[in-house]
């Protein structure tokens, strides 16, 4: 952990779970993810910005607990969107979140940086 480096942000939420309590930032190279469900290609995500993280998601990242991070974020996404807790819905959500996380893990650069609100 690099305790002396800080990043200043004005607003935002955790890029993993949408918690507004951002405390860490992870530098990343470019991430581009296209999602496909059955025969439909869903809008993709493309970014080269740092990824913000709340304390819980950051702890999972630092522990390299990829399965725990995936489960946390997929569950929160399902609840946030008011989706039923059904196997088919959970499967699609997990695939979508997994694609995003795979992009993050491949593009992650260096140690996390502490965040302060500006």
WOSULVEN-V683022 format. One record per residue. N is the residue number from 1. PSI is psi in whole degrees, -180 to 180 (999 if undefined). Layout:
n = [N N]
psi = [PSI PSI]
This chain:
n = [1 2 3 4 5 6 7 8 9 10 11 12 13 14 15 16 17 18 19 20 21 22 23 24 25 26 27 28 29 30 31 32 33 34 35 36 37 38 39 40 41 42 43 44 45 46 47 48 49 50 51 52 53 54 55 56 57 58 59 60 61 62 63 64 65 66 67 68 69 70 71 72 73 74 75 76 77 78 79 80 81 82 83 84 85 86 87 88 89 90 91 92 93 94 95 96 97 98 99 100 101 102 103 104 105 106 107 108 109 110 111 112 113 114 115 116 117 118]
psi = [137 96 -17 -23 135 154 142 130 152 -42 179 179 168 128 -8 -44 -5 13 133 -9 80 128 -15 155 139 118 140 150 -174 137 126 123 126 135 139 133 116 -121 6 128 123 159 136 177 135 128 153 19 155 153 126 147 141 171 -41 -48 -40 -40 -40 -40 -48 -32 -2 35 75 -38 -42 -41 -43 -48 -47 -51 -38 -42 -44 -41 -44 -46 -42 -36 4 33 149 151 76 150 -43 -40 -45 -38 -47 -43 -46 -40 -42 -49 -40 -41 -44 -45 -39 -42 -44 -51 -36 -32 -10 132 121 -174 165 160 135 145 140 148 134 999]
